[in-house]
């Protein structure tokens, strides 16, 4: 298996897509994997804020 250290996309839109994907995965698997519910909620909150702030800044 090749060692690739570029696991995080450089484009902001791709980073948000990755975060949204993890939110969906953790909603289903988080409990089974032992991920604390508070951590799942925090990622969801941070993802939502990251999506909303640029829109708010552009409309100000």
N, C-alpha and C positions, 0 to 999 in steps of 0.2 A: 504494500500500500504506500503510495507516495505521501511524503510529509508536506502538507500544505498548511502554511500558517496564515493564509488570507481567508479565514473563515467568516470574517465580518465584512459585508459589502461596504464599499467606500461611498456609494451614493446614498443620500439620506432617504430617498424613497424606498430603496432596497432594504435599508436597515429597518424602516418601519414595517415593511412587508414581513421581514424575518421576525420581528417582535410580535406582529399580529398572528403569525403562524405558531409561534411558541405559546401565545395566549390560548389559541384553539387546542393545541396539544395538551397543555397543562390543565385545561378545563376538564379533559377526559382522563388523563393519566396522572395528574399531579398527586392525587391521594394515594394511588397505587405505588407511585415512585417515592412516596414519603416527603414530597415537597410541602412545606407548611402552607396552609391556606393563606396566611398573611403575606407570604412571599408571592403567591400567585396573584392575589389582589393588588399588591404593590406594582407588579409588572404591568398588569392591566391598567392601573391608574397612570403610571408613567408613560405607557404607550398612548393613552388617550390624550394626556397633556402634550406630548410631543407632536401629536397630530393637530391639536387645536391652536397652540401658541403661534405658529407662523401665520395661520389664517387671521387670528386676532391682531397680530402686528400689521398685517397688510391692510386691514380695514380701519386701523386707527389713523 
